[in-house]
Amino acid sequence: MSDSKNENEVEIYHRVNKLKLKAGAGLHDGDGFIDLHSIKRAQAVIDRKETLYMNEVEDVLKKLRVAWEKMQSDDEETIMHGKEELYHYANHVKDLATTYNYQLMGHFGSSLRQFSEKIDVENKMHFVIVQAHLDVMFIVYKEHIKDEGGDKAVELKSIVAAAIKKYF
Amino acid sequence: MNAPKQKQKDPYSLKSFRVLVADDYPFMADLMTSMIRELGVEHILLANSGAEAKEMVMMFNADPGSPNHIDMVITDWLMPGGDGDELIRWIRDSKKDAIKFLPVVLCSAYTSEEIVTIARDSGANEAMVKPISAKKMADRILHVINHPRPFIKTPNFFGPDRRRRLEKYKGEERRVMKPDEVKETHERL
């Protein structure tokens, strides 16, 4: 890059498309594609791993509970560590659940992740909201509830919504 | 007017590609790497944080003459110990061509509109909205190969051109530089 003194300077870099060459095409060839069978095999990998969902979500929920316990510690560093873990494990729950269309679990994972960005660790009322999330997530897991629309799902969502409304 | 280029008859071969996947969640990281392997990529590296991804990029791409450069980075957005945004900005800030021009695909659960803005402004080449699927992943990889954009350097930004379509601007002329003052560099093989 040049060391021009012009502070508004704009430079455009046109690069050789080496990836296209590496993929076996010529620079001036038209668009290429990925073999459809490969894409189907790749999707089959995702689909096959759905059998692991229940064990995996249980594992992440347990980690969430440990993070939550850390947040109730007296040590400030442990609390902050727990808060960060809560955020990331909630994100993991959301990623996992939405991959396999477990909508309700995905909803609560997303809700807890969003809430954990706003948690004031000095405000014990906020802890009630975290607890409400964890309680309903374990119920969703144990009762194997997948969709968001059923009566139980609506009831669980209303519990969390009420906790957020009352304590946030 | 140029005739449209014909689509290729044979599929791309991705077997010599080296792809780095950065994701802190082992289950998703395993899912991504298995999926990418099925798409034909034989060399896949895995980093469980942005910091580890930086180390790997340095290890493989710092030497301009190395034959083992990472060709593409696929990174999650939210990671402890250095997130996707930080990783992409670090890549684009590098002084080394084999690092700063690295294609990056950003994965996030944000809505498609949000992630397009985030990816565009951070300097990512492509964005993929979660939940992941093989088709989405294949589409993003293909887009990087089929439609690379030129890189733009301005005082506030370095990364792929944020305009995806080059259309004539019809609004008020506000450019500080005239088009013929813009420096253009064409890489040669």
Interface residues (C-beta under 8 A of the other chain):
Chain A: M1 S2 S4 E7 N8 E9 V10 E11 I12 Y13 H14 R15 V16 N17 L19 K20 K22 A23 G24 A25 H28 D29 G30 D31 G32 F33 I34 D35 S38 I39 K40 R41 A42 Q43 A44 V45 I46 K49 L52 E56 E84 H88 N91 H92 K94 D95 L96 T98 T99 N101 S110
Chain B: P4 K5 Q6 K7 Q8 D10 P11 Y12 S13 L14 S16 F17 D24 Y25 F27 M28 L31 S34 M35 I36 E38 L39 G40 D71 M72 L78 M79 P80 F101 P103 A109 K130 P131 I132 S133 A134 K135 M137 A138 I141 L142 V144 I145 N146 H147 P148 P150 F151 I152 K153 T154 P155 D161 V176 M177 V182 K183 E184 T185 H186 E187 R188 L189
